[in-house]
Amino acid sequence: MRLEYLCTRIFFIACVFSVFVPFRSSFAAETPLLQATAVYGVISTDPVYLAIAQEKGFFKKNGLDINLTHIPTNQAVRALVGGKIHFTTVGPQVVEASLSGADAVYIMGVINSFVLSLYAKPEIANVRALSGKTLGVTNKGTPTDFAARLILKQNGLVADSEVKFAYLKEIPALVAALKEGIIDGAMISAPSTLTARAEALDYTRKNRTEVLPVMSKFTKITDPAQLNEALDTYEKAWERLPMPSQAAIEAVLTSSENPKAKSARWDQFVDDRFVKELIAAGMFK
């Protein structure tokens, strides 16, 4: 169901990257599949390529037996740092975790911009009108939180004082809370090994008719108009060459309250050799 609220589309620099604690092995066709756990942090379109990789057998084709599951992003980062999962989709949280001593890096930059909308009640005519109101996001430090704080700052509003934040963990919960009037606005995304994932991303771009049913199963959305709009939106945002973005990471460092961020270099949070190998091999055309 589409909410009839004010929508402000934003495409600021952000980090929605794939994160990986490296396990290094070589695979031969006759060797057993390597088991690993992959997590997507939000129920939305942006990580649908993981579902495609699972549904179309790209993981197994590349020697992996993947347990694909959903854990809210902040919890997923804690699980990654604790060694309980192998990789996850995530935003700026990995910079903060690494600044605090965690051994985690970005290996891909699938999306290097926010693909979010700011929805609000009909009587809220612009961002400034959110003063004194409550804005819903998923969790503190997530892309929804990061984007909300940026857009409030750009419009002269102070987060947490002039605009209160409600942390509701999941995109569907934000939609429900906004619909019921519990919150006044919300940051919402469109409806709400590496070779396997890169192959799935390329497949997702080129096979719309096969991708839409997987998207529906993955997001629990059945309306074809919403599914098509979401795929249209993310097709523009998915990077053709999914390299981690210097500008995106530097934006996170600039906004970080950790004193170590001032002296940190963007590339200390990146291990992009895997995706460079795929680019050199002609994976992305």
C-alpha positions in Angstrom: 0.0 0.0 0.0 1.5 3.3 -1.0 1.5 6.0 1.6 0.2 9.4 0.3 2.7 11.5 2.1 5.3 14.1 1.2 8.3 12.4 -0.4 11.7 14.0 -0.7 14.1 11.8 -2.7 17.7 12.2 -1.6 20.9 10.8 -3.2 23.6 12.0 -0.9 26.9 10.2 -0.5 26.5 7.2 1.8 27.9 3.8 2.5 25.9 0.7 1.9 28.7 -1.7 1.3 29.3 -5.4 1.6 31.6 -6.2 4.5 33.7 -9.3 4.8 35.9 -10.8 7.5 38.2 -12.7 5.1 38.4 -16.4 5.0 41.0 -17.4 2.5 40.7 -20.8 0.7 41.0 -22.0 -2.8 38.2 -24.1 -4.3 38.4 -26.9 -6.8 35.4 -28.4 -8.5 35.6 -31.6 -6.5 36.1 -30.1 -3.1 33.2 -29.7 -0.6 31.3 -26.5 -0.6 32.7 -23.9 1.8 30.0 -23.0 4.4 29.5 -19.4 5.4 26.8 -17.1 6.8 25.7 -14.0 4.9 23.5 -11.4 6.4 21.4 -8.6 4.9 20.7 -5.8 7.4 17.5 -4.4 5.9 14.4 -5.7 4.3 14.4 -3.7 1.1 15.5 -3.8 -2.5 19.1 -2.8 -2.1 20.5 -6.3 -1.0 18.2 -8.2 -3.3 21.2 -9.4 -5.3 22.0 -11.7 -2.4 18.6 -13.4 -2.7 19.2 -13.7 -6.5 22.6 -15.3 -5.8 20.9 -17.8 -3.5 17.8 -18.5 -5.6 19.7 -18.9 -8.9 22.5 -21.0 -7.5 25.4 -18.5 -8.0 26.8 -19.2 -4.5 27.0 -22.9 -5.0 28.4 -22.4 -8.6 31.3 -20.6 -6.9 32.0 -23.1 -4.2 29.9 -21.7 -1.4 27.1 -23.1 0.8 25.6 -19.9 2.1 23.3 -19.6 5.0 21.5 -16.3 4.0 19.6 -14.7 6.8 18.3 -11.3 8.0 19.6 -9.5 11.2 19.1 -5.8 11.8 22.2 -3.9 10.7 23.7 -2.9 14.1 23.2 -6.5 15.4 24.8 -7.8 12.2 27.9 -5.7 12.7 28.3 -7.0 16.2 27.9 -10.5 14.9 30.5 -9.8 12.3 33.0 -8.3 14.7 32.4 -11.3 17.1 33.1 -13.8 14.3 29.6 -15.3 14.3 29.0 -14.4 10.6 31.3 -14.0 7.6 29.9 -11.1 5.8 27.0 -8.6 5.8 25.5 -5.7 4.0 26.0 -2.6 6.1 26.6 1.2 6.0 28.8 3.5 8.0 28.8 1.2 11.1 32.0 -0.6 9.9 34.0 2.6 10.0 33.0 3.2 13.6 33.6 -0.5 14.5 37.1 -0.3 12.9 37.9 2.9 14.6 37.2 1.1 17.9 39.5 -1.7 17.0 37.4 -4.2 15.1 39.0 -6.2 12.2 36.4 -5.6 9.5 36.7 -4.0 6.1 34.6 -3.0 3.0 35.2 -5.2 0.0 32.5 -3.9 -2.3 30.7 -0.6 -2.8 27.4 -1.8 -4.4 25.6 1.4 -3.6 27.5 4.6 -2.8 24.5 6.9 -2.4 21.4 7.0 -0.2 18.4 5.5 -1.9 15.9 6.7 0.7 12.8 8.8 0.8 11.7 11.1 3.6 8.0 10.5 4.1 5.9 12.7 6.4 2.3 13.4 7.4 0.3 15.5 4.9 0.4 18.6 7.0 4.2 18.6 7.1 4.9 20.7 4.0 8.7 20.7 4.1 11.7 19.5 6.1 11.7 22.6 8.3 8.2 21.7 9.4 9.6 18.7 11.2 10.7 21.0 14.0 9.2 19.7 17.3 8.2 16.4 15.6 9.4 12.8 15.7 11.3 11.2 12.8 11.6 7.5 12.5 14.7 5.6 11.4 15.9 2.0 11.8 18.8 2.2 14.3 21.4 4.7 15.4 24.3 4.8 13.0 22.5 3.1 10.1 22.1 4.7 6.7 18.6 5.9 7.6 19.9 7.6 10.7 22.9 9.0 8.9 20.8 10.4 6.0 18.2 11.9 8.3 20.8 13.8 10.3 22.4 15.1 7.1 19.1 16.3 5.7 18.1 18.0 9.0 21.4 19.7 9.2 21.1 21.0 5.7 17.8 22.5 6.5 18.9 24.2 9.7 17.4 21.7 12.2 19.3 20.1 15.1 18.8 16.4 15.4 17.7 15.0 18.9 16.7 18.4 20.2 14.6 20.2 17.6 13.6 16.8 16.0 13.3 13.7 18.1 14.3 10.3 16.7 12.4 7.1 17.1 14.4 3.9 16.4 12.1 1.2 15.2 14.7 -1.3 13.8 13.0 -2.3 10.6 11.7 -0.5 7.4 8.2 -2.2 7.6 7.9 -1.0 11.3 8.6 2.5 10.1 5.9 2.3 7.4 3.4 1.0 10.0 4.2 3.6 12.6 3.9 6.4 10.1 0.6 5.1 8.8 -0.8 4.9 12.3 0.4 8.4 13.2 2.9 7.2 15.9 5.7 9.1 14.3 5.5 12.3 12.1 8.0 11.3 9.4 10.3 8.4 8.5 13.3 7.6 6.3 12.2 4.7 4.1 13.9 2.8 1.3 12.2 1.6 -1.8 9.7 -0.9 -0.8 10.5 -1.6 1.9 32.4 -15.4 -2.0 32.6 -12.2 -3.9 32.4 -13.7 -7.4 28.9 -15.1 -6.6 27.7 -11.8 -5.3 29.1 -9.8 -8.2 27.6 -12.3 -10.7 24.2 -11.9 -8.9 24.4 -8.1 -9.1 25.0 -8.3 -12.9 22.2 -10.8 -13.3 19.8 -8.6 -11.3 20.4 -5.7 -13.7 19.8 -7.7 -16.8 16.9 -10.1 -15.9 14.0 -8.0 -14.6 11.3 -10.5 -15.3 13.1 -13.2 -13.2 14.2 -10.8 -10.5 10.8 -9.4 -9.7 9.3 -12.6 -8.3 12.5 -13.0 -6.1 12.1 -9.4 -4.9 8.5 -10.1 -4.0 9.5 -13.1 -1.9 12.4 -11.3 -0.4 10.6 -8.0 0.5 7.1 -9.5 1.1 5.6 -6.9 -1.3 3.2 -8.2 -4.0 2.2 -5.0 -5.7 3.8 -5.0 -9.2 3.9 -1.2 -9.4 5.9 -1.0 -6.1 8.3 -3.7 -7.1 8.9 -2.1 -10.5 9.4 1.4 -9.0 11.9 0.0 -6.5 13.9 -1.9 -9.1 13.9 1.3 -11.3 15.3 3.3 -8.3 18.0 0.8 -7.4 19.1 0.2 -11.0 20.2 3.9 -11.0 22.0 3.5 -7.7 23.8 0.2 -8.1 27.3 0.9 -9.1 28.4 -0.5 -12.5 31.9 -1.1 -11.0 31.1 -1.9 -7.3 34.3 -0.3 -5.8 34.2 1.1 -2.2 33.9 4.8 -2.5 36.6 7.2 -1.1 34.1 10.1 -1.0 31.5 8.0 0.9 34.0 6.8 3.5 35.4 10.2 4.0 31.9 11.6 4.5 31.4 9.1 7.3 34.8 10.0 8.9 33.9 13.7 8.8 30.7 13.0 10.6 32.2 10.6 13.2 32.5 11.6 16.8 35.4 9.2 17.4 38.6 11.3 17.8 40.5 8.7 15.8 38.5 9.6 12.7 40.4 12.9 12.2 43.7 11.1 11.5 42.2 8.1 9.8 42.7 7.4 6.0 39.7 6.2 4.0 41.6 3.3 2.5 42.4 1.7 5.9 38.7 0.5 5.9 38.9 -1.1 2.5 40.1 -4.4 1.1 39.2 -4.0 -2.6 41.6 -6.5 -4.2 38.9 -9.1 -4.8 36.6 -6.8 -6.7 39.6 -5.4 -8.6 40.4 -9.0 -9.7 36.9 -9.4 -11.0 37.0 -6.1 -12.9 40.3 -7.1 -14.5 38.8 -10.4 -15.5 35.9 -8.7 -17.3 33.1 -9.6 -14.8 31.4 -6.2 -15.2 30.6 -5.3 -18.8 
